[in-house]
Amino acid sequence: MPNSSIKNEKMYEDLREEGNSKEKAARISNAAAARGKSAVGRKGGKSGSYDDWTVPELKKRAKELGMSGYSDLTKNKLVAKLRNH
């Protein structure tokens, strides 16, 4: 990656192989490099499943994240788009 700001390349690549988006993989790998893996691991996992959210809640979240192209998606496709953002 030319001019990469990725601090932990191996973790970034592992996260990408697991299916995480480039943005999410970069965010996690850089946080782990800065604060340590255990601190980052303790931070995550507190929000509920998107499967339990209503479609209006999912659309509101997509808007908060600055996403586009979600207005005509089914609930399942919207959940997948949010998970891969």
PyMOL Python script that loads the backbone (N, CA, C, O; Angstrom):
from pymol import cmd

cmd.read_pdbstr("""\
ATOM      1  N   MET A   1       0.829  -1.183   0.000  1.00  0.00           N
ATOM      2  CA  MET A   1       0.000   0.000   0.000  1.00  0.00           C
ATOM      3  C   MET A   1       0.873   1.246   0.000  1.00  0.00           C
ATOM      4  O   MET A   1       1.485   1.549   1.024  1.00  0.00           O
ATOM      5  N   PRO A   2       0.954   1.961  -1.078  1.00  0.00           N
ATOM      6  CA  PRO A   2       1.747   3.185  -1.092  1.00  0.00           C
ATOM      7  C   PRO A   2       1.108   4.250  -0.205  1.00  0.00           C
ATOM      8  O   PRO A   2      -0.115   4.383  -0.159  1.00  0.00           O
ATOM      9  N   ASN A   3       1.954   5.007   0.500  1.00  0.00           N
ATOM     10  CA  ASN A   3       1.486   6.056   1.409  1.00  0.00           C
ATOM     11  C   ASN A   3       0.447   5.547   2.401  1.00  0.00           C
ATOM     12  O   ASN A   3      -0.496   6.259   2.746  1.00  0.00           O
ATOM     13  N   SER A   4       0.627   4.331   2.846  1.00  0.00           N
ATOM     14  CA  SER A   4      -0.324   3.711   3.757  1.00  0.00           C
ATOM     15  C   SER A   4      -0.235   4.313   5.150  1.00  0.00           C
ATOM     16  O   SER A   4       0.851   4.627   5.638  1.00  0.00           O
ATOM     17  N   SER A   5      -1.382   4.467   5.777  1.00  0.00           N
ATOM     18  CA  SER A   5      -1.400   4.906   7.164  1.00  0.00           C
ATOM     19  C   SER A   5      -1.768   3.744   8.078  1.00  0.00           C
ATOM     20  O   SER A   5      -2.093   3.948   9.247  1.00  0.00           O
ATOM     21  N   ILE A   6      -1.717   2.536   7.549  1.00  0.00           N
ATOM     22  CA  ILE A   6      -2.009   1.336   8.326  1.00  0.00           C
ATOM     23  C   ILE A   6      -0.821   1.044   9.225  1.00  0.00           C
ATOM     24  O   ILE A   6       0.312   0.925   8.757  1.00  0.00           O
ATOM     25  N   LYS A   7      -1.088   0.931  10.516  1.00  0.00           N
ATOM     26  CA  LYS A   7      -0.009   0.723  11.486  1.00  0.00           C
ATOM     27  C   LYS A   7       0.307  -0.752  11.717  1.00  0.00           C
ATOM     28  O   LYS A   7       1.431  -1.095  12.082  1.00  0.00           O
ATOM     29  N   ASN A   8      -0.672  -1.623  11.507  1.00  0.00           N
ATOM     30  CA  ASN A   8      -0.472  -3.052  11.715  1.00  0.00           C
ATOM     31  C   ASN A   8      -0.959  -3.783  10.462  1.00  0.00           C
ATOM     32  O   ASN A   8      -2.116  -4.196  10.381  1.00  0.00           O
ATOM     33  N   GLU A   9      -0.068  -3.934   9.497  1.00  0.00           N
ATOM     34  CA  GLU A   9      -0.421  -4.513   8.189  1.00  0.00           C
ATOM     35  C   GLU A   9      -0.986  -5.926   8.299  1.00  0.00           C
ATOM     36  O   GLU A   9      -1.960  -6.255   7.622  1.00  0.00           O
ATOM     37  N   LYS A  10      -0.382  -6.769   9.149  1.00  0.00           N
ATOM     38  CA  LYS A  10      -0.841  -8.163   9.263  1.00  0.00           C
ATOM     39  C   LYS A  10      -2.276  -8.214   9.775  1.00  0.00           C
ATOM     40  O   LYS A  10      -3.111  -8.930   9.222  1.00  0.00           O
ATOM     41  N   MET A  11      -2.561  -7.458  10.827  1.00  0.00           N
ATOM     42  CA  MET A  11      -3.921  -7.449  11.367  1.00  0.00           C
ATOM     43  C   MET A  11      -4.897  -6.910  10.326  1.00  0.00           C
ATOM     44  O   MET A  11      -6.001  -7.432  10.176  1.00  0.00           O
ATOM     45  N   TYR A  12      -4.488  -5.862   9.607  1.00  0.00           N
ATOM     46  CA  TYR A  12      -5.330  -5.286   8.557  1.00  0.00           C
ATOM     47  C   TYR A  12      -5.680  -6.351   7.515  1.00  0.00           C
ATOM     48  O   TYR A  12      -6.848  -6.517   7.160  1.00  0.00           O
ATOM     49  N   GLU A  13      -4.674  -7.066   7.029  1.00  0.00           N
ATOM     50  CA  GLU A  13      -4.903  -8.103   6.016  1.00  0.00           C
ATOM     51  C   GLU A  13      -5.786  -9.223   6.559  1.00  0.00           C
ATOM     52  O   GLU A  13      -6.660  -9.718   5.848  1.00  0.00           O
ATOM     53  N   ASP A  14      -5.568  -9.629   7.810  1.00  0.00           N
ATOM     54  CA  ASP A  14      -6.401 -10.673   8.423  1.00  0.00           C
ATOM     55  C   ASP A  14      -7.862 -10.224   8.506  1.00  0.00           C
ATOM     56  O   ASP A  14      -8.773 -10.996   8.205  1.00  0.00           O
ATOM     57  N   LEU A  15      -8.074  -8.991   8.909  1.00  0.00           N
ATOM     58  CA  LEU A  15      -9.435  -8.462   9.006  1.00  0.00           C
ATOM     59  C   LEU A  15     -10.099  -8.375   7.637  1.00  0.00           C
ATOM     60  O   LEU A  15     -11.287  -8.667   7.505  1.00  0.00           O
ATOM     61  N   ARG A  16      -9.344  -7.980   6.620  1.00  0.00           N
ATOM     62  CA  ARG A  16      -9.893  -7.921   5.258  1.00  0.00           C
ATOM     63  C   ARG A  16     -10.280  -9.315   4.780  1.00  0.00           C
ATOM     64  O   ARG A  16     -11.322  -9.490   4.148  1.00  0.00           O
ATOM     65  N   GLU A  17      -9.433 -10.321   5.085  1.00  0.00           N
ATOM     66  CA  GLU A  17      -9.736 -11.692   4.681  1.00  0.00           C
ATOM     67  C   GLU A  17     -10.993 -12.215   5.371  1.00  0.00           C
ATOM     68  O   GLU A  17     -11.694 -13.065   4.822  1.00  0.00           O
ATOM     69  N   GLU A  18     -11.280 -11.710   6.575  1.00  0.00           N
ATOM     70  CA  GLU A  18     -12.493 -12.097   7.296  1.00  0.00           C
ATOM     71  C   GLU A  18     -13.735 -11.428   6.719  1.00  0.00           C
ATOM     72  O   GLU A  18     -14.857 -11.765   7.096  1.00  0.00           O
ATOM     73  N   GLY A  19     -13.535 -10.481   5.808  1.00  0.00           N
ATOM     74  CA  GLY A  19     -14.661  -9.828   5.161  1.00  0.00           C
ATOM     75  C   GLY A  19     -14.956  -8.422   5.638  1.00  0.00           C
ATOM     76  O   GLY A  19     -15.954  -7.831   5.227  1.00  0.00           O
ATOM     77  N   ASN A  20     -14.108  -7.870   6.500  1.00  0.00           N
ATOM     78  CA  ASN A  20     -14.312  -6.505   6.971  1.00  0.00           C
ATOM     79  C   ASN A  20     -13.984  -5.511   5.862  1.00  0.00           C
ATOM     80  O   ASN A  20     -13.134  -5.774   5.011  1.00  0.00           O
ATOM     81  N   SER A  21     -14.665  -4.370   5.882  1.00  0.00           N
ATOM     82  CA  SER A  21     -14.395  -3.326   4.893  1.00  0.00           C
ATOM     83  C   SER A  21     -13.000  -2.753   5.113  1.00  0.00           C
ATOM     84  O   SER A  21     -12.411  -2.931   6.180  1.00  0.00           O
ATOM     85  N   LYS A  22     -12.478  -2.070   4.111  1.00  0.00           N
ATOM     86  CA  LYS A  22     -11.155  -1.446   4.223  1.00  0.00           C
ATOM     87  C   LYS A  22     -11.127  -0.451   5.371  1.00  0.00           C
ATOM     88  O   LYS A  22     -10.171  -0.406   6.147  1.00  0.00           O
ATOM     89  N   GLU A  23     -12.191   0.351   5.472  1.00  0.00           N
ATOM     90  CA  GLU A  23     -12.252   1.375   6.514  1.00  0.00           C
ATOM     91  C   GLU A  23     -12.267   0.747   7.908  1.00  0.00           C
ATOM     92  O   GLU A  23     -11.542   1.183   8.802  1.00  0.00           O
ATOM     93  N   LYS A  24     -13.096  -0.278   8.082  1.00  0.00           N
ATOM     94  CA  LYS A  24     -13.200  -0.928   9.392  1.00  0.00           C
ATOM     95  C   LYS A  24     -11.901  -1.633   9.754  1.00  0.00           C
ATOM     96  O   LYS A  24     -11.446  -1.540  10.894  1.00  0.00           O
ATOM     97  N   ALA A  25     -11.299  -2.333   8.805  1.00  0.00           N
ATOM     98  CA  ALA A  25     -10.040  -3.034   9.062  1.00  0.00           C
ATOM     99  C   ALA A  25      -8.938  -2.049   9.442  1.00  0.00           C
ATOM    100  O   ALA A  25      -8.143  -2.322  10.342  1.00  0.00           O
ATOM    101  N   ALA A  26      -8.887  -0.912   8.763  1.00  0.00           N
ATOM    102  CA  ALA A  26      -7.877   0.107   9.078  1.00  0.00           C
ATOM    103  C   ALA A  26      -8.106   0.681  10.465  1.00  0.00           C
ATOM    104  O   ALA A  26      -7.164   0.862  11.236  1.00  0.00           O
ATOM    105  N   ARG A  27      -9.363   0.967  10.777  1.00  0.00           N
ATOM    106  CA  ARG A  27      -9.696   1.540  12.079  1.00  0.00           C
ATOM    107  C   ARG A  27      -9.300   0.593  13.217  1.00  0.00           C
ATOM    108  O   ARG A  27      -8.704   1.024  14.204  1.00  0.00           O
ATOM    109  N   ILE A  28      -9.630  -0.692  13.080  1.00  0.00           N
ATOM    110  CA  ILE A  28      -9.320  -1.670  14.126  1.00  0.00           C
ATOM    111  C   ILE A  28      -7.820  -1.897  14.240  1.00  0.00           C
ATOM    112  O   ILE A  28      -7.277  -1.899  15.345  1.00  0.00           O
ATOM    113  N   SER A  29      -7.146  -2.088  13.112  1.00  0.00           N
ATOM    114  CA  SER A  29      -5.707  -2.378  13.165  1.00  0.00           C
ATOM    115  C   SER A  29      -4.916  -1.186  13.694  1.00  0.00           C
ATOM    116  O   SER A  29      -3.947  -1.372  14.431  1.00  0.00           O
ATOM    117  N   ASN A  30      -5.307   0.029  13.336  1.00  0.00           N
ATOM    118  CA  ASN A  30      -4.615   1.211  13.852  1.00  0.00           C
ATOM    119  C   ASN A  30      -4.884   1.413  15.337  1.00  0.00           C
ATOM    120  O   ASN A  30      -3.988   1.823  16.074  1.00  0.00           O
ATOM    121  N   ALA A  31      -6.097   1.134  15.785  1.00  0.00           N
ATOM    122  CA  ALA A  31      -6.411   1.249  17.212  1.00  0.00           C
ATOM    123  C   ALA A  31      -5.625   0.221  18.009  1.00  0.00           C
ATOM    124  O   ALA A  31      -5.136   0.522  19.098  1.00  0.00           O
ATOM    125  N   ALA A  32      -5.498  -0.990  17.478  1.00  0.00           N
ATOM    126  CA  ALA A  32      -4.739  -2.037  18.166  1.00  0.00           C
ATOM    127  C   ALA A  32      -3.267  -1.665  18.261  1.00  0.00           C
ATOM    128  O   ALA A  32      -2.621  -1.931  19.275  1.00  0.00           O
ATOM    129  N   ALA A  33      -2.737  -1.054  17.216  1.00  0.00           N
ATOM    130  CA  ALA A  33      -1.330  -0.642  17.234  1.00  0.00           C
ATOM    131  C   ALA A  33      -1.110   0.478  18.245  1.00  0.00           C
ATOM    132  O   ALA A  33      -0.066   0.531  18.895  1.00  0.00           O
ATOM    133  N   ALA A  34      -2.079   1.366  18.380  1.00  0.00           N
ATOM    134  CA  ALA A  34      -1.929   2.518  19.277  1.00  0.00           C
ATOM    135  C   ALA A  34      -2.187   2.170  20.741  1.00  0.00           C
ATOM    136  O   ALA A  34      -1.466   2.629  21.628  1.00  0.00           O
ATOM    137  N   ARG A  35      -3.225   1.352  20.996  1.00  0.00           N
ATOM    138  CA  ARG A  35      -3.624   1.100  22.381  1.00  0.00           C
ATOM    139  C   ARG A  35      -3.392  -0.324  22.844  1.00  0.00           C
ATOM    140  O   ARG A  35      -3.548  -0.619  24.029  1.00  0.00           O
ATOM    141  N   GLY A  36      -3.027  -1.205  21.942  1.00  0.00           N
ATOM    142  CA  GLY A  36      -2.838  -2.603  22.293  1.00  0.00           C
ATOM    143  C   GLY A  36      -4.075  -3.418  21.963  1.00  0.00           C
ATOM    144  O   GLY A  36      -5.200  -2.931  22.070  1.00  0.00           O
ATOM    145  N   LYS A  37      -3.858  -4.665  21.560  1.00  0.00           N
ATOM    146  CA  LYS A  37      -4.961  -5.524  21.129  1.00  0.00           C
ATOM    147  C   LYS A  37      -5.984  -5.765  22.226  1.00  0.00           C
ATOM    148  O   LYS A  37      -7.185  -5.758  21.955  1.00  0.00           O
ATOM    149  N   SER A  38      -5.535  -5.979  23.466  1.00  0.00           N
ATOM    150  CA  SER A  38      -6.487  -6.299  24.531  1.00  0.00           C
ATOM    151  C   SER A  38      -7.398  -5.114  24.838  1.00  0.00           C
ATOM    152  O   SER A  38      -8.578  -5.313  25.130  1.00  0.00           O
ATOM    153  N   ALA A  39      -6.881  -3.891  24.780  1.00  0.00           N
ATOM    154  CA  ALA A  39      -7.711  -2.707  25.027  1.00  0.00           C
ATOM    155  C   ALA A  39      -8.766  -2.560  23.943  1.00  0.00           C
ATOM    156  O   ALA A  39      -9.912  -2.217  24.233  1.00  0.00           O
ATOM    157  N   VAL A  40      -8.392  -2.814  22.710  1.00  0.00           N
ATOM    158  CA  VAL A  40      -9.336  -2.718  21.598  1.00  0.00           C
ATOM    159  C   VAL A  40     -10.373  -3.825  21.704  1.00  0.00           C
ATOM    160  O   VAL A  40     -11.552  -3.594  21.439  1.00  0.00           O
ATOM    161  N   GLY A  41      -9.954  -5.014  22.083  1.00  0.00           N
ATOM    162  CA  GLY A  41     -10.874  -6.138  22.238  1.00  0.00           C
ATOM    163  C   GLY A  41     -11.910  -5.892  23.317  1.00  0.00           C
ATOM    164  O   GLY A  41     -13.071  -6.270  23.158  1.00  0.00           O
ATOM    165  N   ARG A  42     -11.510  -5.265  24.411  1.00  0.00           N
ATOM    166  CA  ARG A  42     -12.452  -4.969  25.496  1.00  0.00           C
ATOM    167  C   ARG A  42     -13.476  -3.926  25.076  1.00  0.00           C
ATOM    168  O   ARG A  42     -14.611  -3.942  25.553  1.00  0.00           O
ATOM    169  N   LYS A  43     -13.082  -3.014  24.183  1.00  0.00           N
ATOM    170  CA  LYS A  43     -13.955  -1.917  23.783  1.00  0.00           C
ATOM    171  C   LYS A  43     -15.147  -2.394  22.962  1.00  0.00           C
ATOM    172  O   LYS A  43     -16.249  -1.874  23.139  1.00  0.00           O
ATOM    173  N   GLY A  44     -14.967  -3.341  22.092  1.00  0.00           N
ATOM    174  CA  GLY A  44     -16.001  -3.723  21.140  1.00  0.00           C
ATOM    175  C   GLY A  44     -17.091  -4.615  21.692  1.00  0.00           C
ATOM    176  O   GLY A  44     -17.022  -5.086  22.827  1.00  0.00           O
ATOM    177  N   GLY A  45     -18.105  -4.837  20.860  1.00  0.00           N
ATOM    178  CA  GLY A  45     -19.121  -5.829  21.151  1.00  0.00           C
ATOM    179  C   GLY A  45     -20.252  -5.411  22.064  1.00  0.00           C
ATOM    180  O   GLY A  45     -20.845  -6.271  22.715  1.00  0.00           O
ATOM    181  N   LYS A  46     -20.583  -4.124  22.143  1.00  0.00           N
ATOM    182  CA  LYS A  46     -21.619  -3.714  23.075  1.00  0.00           C
ATOM    183  C   LYS A  46     -22.939  -3.332  22.406  1.00  0.00           C
ATOM    184  O   LYS A  46     -23.940  -3.162  23.103  1.00  0.00           O
ATOM    185  N   SER A  47     -22.975  -3.195  21.112  1.00  0.00           N
ATOM    186  CA  SER A  47     -24.223  -2.807  20.466  1.00  0.00           C
ATOM    187  C   SER A  47     -25.026  -4.050  20.089  1.00  0.00           C
ATOM    188  O   SER A  47     -24.473  -5.136  19.915  1.00  0.00           O
ATOM    189  N   GLY A  48     -26.328  -3.868  19.968  1.00  0.00           N
ATOM    190  CA  GLY A  48     -27.198  -4.974  19.608  1.00  0.00           C
ATOM    191  C   GLY A  48     -27.057  -5.354  18.146  1.00  0.00           C
ATOM    192  O   GLY A  48     -26.407  -4.658  17.367  1.00  0.00           O
ATOM    193  N   SER A  49     -27.665  -6.450  17.792  1.00  0.00           N
ATOM    194  CA  SER A  49     -27.604  -6.945  16.426  1.00  0.00           C
ATOM    195  C   SER A  49     -28.493  -6.104  15.513  1.00  0.00           C
ATOM    196  O   SER A  49     -29.616  -5.754  15.876  1.00  0.00           O
ATOM    197  N   TYR A  50     -27.986  -5.785  14.335  1.00  0.00           N
ATOM    198  CA  TYR A  50     -28.791  -5.051  13.362  1.00  0.00           C
ATOM    199  C   TYR A  50     -30.059  -5.831  13.010  1.00  0.00           C
ATOM    200  O   TYR A  50     -31.056  -5.232  12.606  1.00  0.00           O
ATOM    201  N   ASP A  51     -30.035  -7.149  13.156  1.00  0.00           N
ATOM    202  CA  ASP A  51     -31.204  -7.963  12.833  1.00  0.00           C
ATOM    203  C   ASP A  51     -32.403  -7.607  13.705  1.00  0.00           C
ATOM    204  O   ASP A  51     -33.548  -7.822  13.307  1.00  0.00           O
ATOM    205  N   ASP A  52     -32.146  -7.066  14.889  1.00  0.00           N
ATOM    206  CA  ASP A  52     -33.222  -6.700  15.811  1.00  0.00           C
ATOM    207  C   ASP A  52     -33.750  -5.287  15.573  1.00  0.00           C
ATOM    208  O   ASP A  52     -34.749  -4.895  16.176  1.00  0.00           O
ATOM    209  N   TRP A  53     -33.095  -4.518  14.705  1.00  0.00           N
ATOM    210  CA  TRP A  53     -33.484  -3.132  14.444  1.00  0.00           C
ATOM    211  C   TRP A  53     -34.617  -3.086  13.420  1.00  0.00           C
ATOM    212  O   TRP A  53     -34.770  -4.003  12.612  1.00  0.00           O
ATOM    213  N   THR A  54     -35.403  -2.023  13.459  1.00  0.00           N
ATOM    214  CA  THR A  54     -36.429  -1.810  12.441  1.00  0.00           C
ATOM    215  C   THR A  54     -35.777  -1.180  11.206  1.00  0.00           C
ATOM    216  O   THR A  54     -34.662  -0.662  11.277  1.00  0.00           O
ATOM    217  N   VAL A  55     -36.484  -1.232  10.083  1.00  0.00           N
ATOM    218  CA  VAL A  55     -35.954  -0.638   8.853  1.00  0.00           C
ATOM    219  C   VAL A  55     -35.716   0.870   9.027  1.00  0.00           C
ATOM    220  O   VAL A  55     -34.673   1.363   8.596  1.00  0.00           O
ATOM    221  N   PRO A  56     -36.645   1.620   9.642  1.00  0.00           N
ATOM    222  CA  PRO A  56     -36.354   3.050   9.848  1.00  0.00           C
ATOM    223  C   PRO A  56     -35.106   3.286  10.709  1.00  0.00           C
ATOM    224  O   PRO A  56     -34.353   4.227  10.456  1.00  0.00           O
ATOM    225  N   GLU A  57     -34.884   2.447  11.714  1.00  0.00           N
ATOM    226  CA  GLU A  57     -33.677   2.578  12.539  1.00  0.00           C
ATOM    227  C   GLU A  57     -32.421   2.299  11.720  1.00  0.00           C
ATOM    228  O   GLU A  57     -31.410   2.986  11.865  1.00  0.00           O
ATOM    229  N   LEU A  58     -32.494   1.286  10.861  1.00  0.00           N
ATOM    230  CA  LEU A  58     -31.354   0.942  10.009  1.00  0.00           C
ATOM    231  C   LEU A  58     -31.052   2.074   9.028  1.00  0.00           C
ATOM    232  O   LEU A  58     -29.891   2.417   8.808  1.00  0.00           O
ATOM    233  N   LYS A  59     -32.093   2.648   8.447  1.00  0.00           N
ATOM    234  CA  LYS A  59     -31.899   3.757   7.508  1.00  0.00           C
ATOM    235  C   LYS A  59     -31.326   4.979   8.220  1.00  0.00           C
ATOM    236  O   LYS A  59     -30.484   5.683   7.662  1.00  0.00           O
ATOM    237  N   LYS A  60     -31.771   5.231   9.438  1.00  0.00           N
ATOM    238  CA  LYS A  60     -31.231   6.349  10.214  1.00  0.00           C
ATOM    239  C   LYS A  60     -29.744   6.135  10.473  1.00  0.00           C
ATOM    240  O   LYS A  60     -28.953   7.072  10.366  1.00  0.00           O
ATOM    241  N   ARG A  61     -29.362   4.901  10.816  1.00  0.00           N
ATOM    242  CA  ARG A  61     -27.953   4.585  11.076  1.00  0.00           C
ATOM    243  C   ARG A  61     -27.125   4.754   9.803  1.00  0.00           C
ATOM    244  O   ARG A  61     -26.020   5.295   9.847  1.00  0.00           O
ATOM    245  N   ALA A  62     -27.654   4.296   8.677  1.00  0.00           N
ATOM    246  CA  ALA A  62     -26.949   4.449   7.399  1.00  0.00           C
ATOM    247  C   ALA A  62     -26.726   5.929   7.091  1.00  0.00           C
ATOM    248  O   ALA A  62     -25.662   6.315   6.607  1.00  0.00           O
ATOM    249  N   LYS A  63     -27.731   6.750   7.372  1.00  0.00           N
ATOM    250  CA  LYS A  63     -27.600   8.193   7.145  1.00  0.00           C
ATOM    251  C   LYS A  63     -26.537   8.784   8.062  1.00  0.00           C
ATOM    252  O   LYS A  63     -25.737   9.613   7.629  1.00  0.00           O
ATOM    253  N   GLU A  64     -26.522   8.359   9.344  1.00  0.00           N
ATOM    254  CA  GLU A  64     -25.517   8.843  10.300  1.00  0.00           C
ATOM    255  C   GLU A  64     -24.101   8.529   9.828  1.00  0.00           C
ATOM    256  O   GLU A  64     -23.174   9.306  10.054  1.00  0.00           O
ATOM    257  N   LEU A  65     -23.945   7.381   9.172  1.00  0.00           N
ATOM    258  CA  LEU A  65     -22.637   6.951   8.693  1.00  0.00           C
ATOM    259  C   LEU A  65     -22.269   7.578   7.349  1.00  0.00           C
ATOM    260  O   LEU A  65     -21.177   7.347   6.830  1.00  0.00           O
ATOM    261  N   GLY A  66     -23.179   8.369   6.791  1.00  0.00           N
ATOM    262  CA  GLY A  66     -22.899   9.032   5.522  1.00  0.00           C
ATOM    263  C   GLY A  66     -22.981   8.102   4.327  1.00  0.00           C
ATOM    264  O   GLY A  66     -22.392   8.375   3.281  1.00  0.00           O
ATOM    265  N   MET A  67     -23.707   7.011   4.476  1.00  0.00           N
ATOM    266  CA  MET A  67     -23.839   6.051   3.386  1.00  0.00           C
ATOM    267  C   MET A  67     -24.861   6.562   2.374  1.00  0.00           C
ATOM    268  O   MET A  67     -25.666   7.443   2.677  1.00  0.00           O
ATOM    269  N   SER A  68     -24.817   5.998   1.171  1.00  0.00           N
ATOM    270  CA  SER A  68     -25.790   6.345   0.142  1.00  0.00           C
ATOM    271  C   SER A  68     -26.264   5.065  -0.529  1.00  0.00           C
ATOM    272  O   SER A  68     -25.640   4.013  -0.391  1.00  0.00           O
ATOM    273  N   GLY A  69     -27.372   5.162  -1.255  1.00  0.00           N
ATOM    274  CA  GLY A  69     -27.885   4.022  -1.994  1.00  0.00           C
ATOM    275  C   GLY A  69     -28.577   2.985  -1.136  1.00  0.00           C
ATOM    276  O   GLY A  69     -28.596   1.807  -1.494  1.00  0.00           O
ATOM    277  N   TYR A  70     -29.141   3.388  -0.021  1.00  0.00           N
ATOM    278  CA  TYR A  70     -29.770   2.430   0.879  1.00  0.00           C
ATOM    279  C   TYR A  70     -31.296   2.542   0.924  1.00  0.00           C
ATOM    280  O   TYR A  70     -31.950   1.676   1.506  1.00  0.00           O
ATOM    281  N   SER A  71     -31.874   3.570   0.332  1.00  0.00           N
ATOM    282  CA  SER A  71     -33.304   3.842   0.504  1.00  0.00           C
ATOM    283  C   SER A  71     -34.215   2.748  -0.053  1.00  0.00           C
ATOM    284  O   SER A  71     -35.295   2.526   0.494  1.00  0.00           O
ATOM    285  N   ASP A  72     -33.819   2.068  -1.108  1.00  0.00           N
ATOM    286  CA  ASP A  72     -34.670   1.038  -1.706  1.00  0.00           C
ATOM    287  C   ASP A  72     -34.261  -0.383  -1.337  1.00  0.00           C
ATOM    288  O   ASP A  72     -34.806  -1.341  -1.885  1.00  0.00           O
ATOM    289  N   LEU A  73     -33.309  -0.534  -0.416  1.00  0.00           N
ATOM    290  CA  LEU A  73     -32.832  -1.867  -0.055  1.00  0.00           C
ATOM    291  C   LEU A  73     -33.806  -2.581   0.866  1.00  0.00           C
ATOM    292  O   LEU A  73     -34.511  -1.951   1.653  1.00  0.00           O
ATOM    293  N   THR A  74     -33.837  -3.909   0.758  1.00  0.00           N
ATOM    294  CA  THR A  74     -34.603  -4.706   1.711  1.00  0.00           C
ATOM    295  C   THR A  74     -33.878  -4.684   3.048  1.00  0.00           C
ATOM    296  O   THR A  74     -32.720  -4.272   3.124  1.00  0.00           O
ATOM    297  N   LYS A  75     -34.549  -5.122   4.091  1.00  0.00           N
ATOM    298  CA  LYS A  75     -33.931  -5.115   5.415  1.00  0.00           C
ATOM    299  C   LYS A  75     -32.646  -5.939   5.414  1.00  0.00           C
ATOM    300  O   LYS A  75     -31.625  -5.486   5.932  1.00  0.00           O
ATOM    301  N   ASN A  76     -32.681  -7.138   4.842  1.00  0.00           N
ATOM    302  CA  ASN A  76     -31.493  -8.001   4.831  1.00  0.00           C
ATOM    303  C   ASN A  76     -30.329  -7.358   4.088  1.00  0.00           C
ATOM    304  O   ASN A  76     -29.186  -7.442   4.538  1.00  0.00           O
ATOM    305  N   LYS A  77     -30.605  -6.723   2.966  1.00  0.00           N
ATOM    306  CA  LYS A  77     -29.533  -6.074   2.196  1.00  0.00           C
ATOM    307  C   LYS A  77     -29.005  -4.839   2.917  1.00  0.00           C
ATOM    308  O   LYS A  77     -27.815  -4.532   2.846  1.00  0.00           O
ATOM    309  N   LEU A  78     -29.891  -4.135   3.607  1.00  0.00           N
ATOM    310  CA  LEU A  78     -29.473  -2.963   4.370  1.00  0.00           C
ATOM    311  C   LEU A  78     -28.587  -3.374   5.543  1.00  0.00           C
ATOM    312  O   LEU A  78     -27.582  -2.721   5.822  1.00  0.00           O
ATOM    313  N   VAL A  79     -28.956  -4.452   6.227  1.00  0.00           N
ATOM    314  CA  VAL A  79     -28.134  -4.979   7.328  1.00  0.00           C
ATOM    315  C   VAL A  79     -26.756  -5.362   6.802  1.00  0.00           C
ATOM    316  O   VAL A  79     -25.743  -5.028   7.417  1.00  0.00           O
ATOM    317  N   ALA A  80     -26.709  -6.057   5.671  1.00  0.00           N
ATOM    318  CA  ALA A  80     -25.428  -6.469   5.086  1.00  0.00           C
ATOM    319  C   ALA A  80     -24.583  -5.251   4.720  1.00  0.00           C
ATOM    320  O   ALA A  80     -23.373  -5.243   4.945  1.00  0.00           O
ATOM    321  N   LYS A  81     -25.217  -4.222   4.157  1.00  0.00           N
ATOM    322  CA  LYS A  81     -24.484  -3.010   3.775  1.00  0.00           C
ATOM    323  C   LYS A  81     -23.904  -2.315   5.007  1.00  0.00           C
ATOM    324  O   LYS A  81     -22.769  -1.839   4.970  1.00  0.00           O
ATOM    325  N   LEU A  82     -24.662  -2.253   6.086  1.00  0.00           N
ATOM    326  CA  LEU A  82     -24.172  -1.638   7.319  1.00  0.00           C
ATOM    327  C   LEU A  82     -23.023  -2.445   7.914  1.00  0.00           C
ATOM    328  O   LEU A  82     -22.041  -1.873   8.387  1.00  0.00           O
ATOM    329  N   ARG A  83     -23.138  -3.745   7.892  1.00  0.00           N
ATOM    330  CA  ARG A  83     -22.078  -4.594   8.455  1.00  0.00           C
ATOM    331  C   ARG A  83     -20.785  -4.486   7.668  1.00  0.00           C
ATOM    332  O   ARG A  83     -19.702  -4.646   8.232  1.00  0.00           O
ATOM    333  N   ASN A  84     -20.883  -4.219   6.391  1.00  0.00           N
ATOM    334  CA  ASN A  84     -19.693  -4.153   5.546  1.00  0.00           C
ATOM    335  C   ASN A  84     -19.180  -2.736   5.345  1.00  0.00           C
ATOM    336  O   ASN A  84     -18.244  -2.514   4.576  1.00  0.00           O
ATOM    337  N   HIS A  85     -19.782  -1.787   6.027  1.00  0.00           N
ATOM    338  CA  HIS A  85     -19.344  -0.390   5.892  1.00  0.00           C
ATOM    339  C   HIS A  85     -18.024  -0.185   6.609  1.00  0.00           C
ATOM    340  O   HIS A  85     -17.489   0.923   6.613  1.00  0.00           O
TER     341      HIS A  85
END
""", "prot")
cmd.dss("prot")
cmd.show_as("cartoon", "prot")
cmd.util.cbc("prot")
cmd.orient("prot")
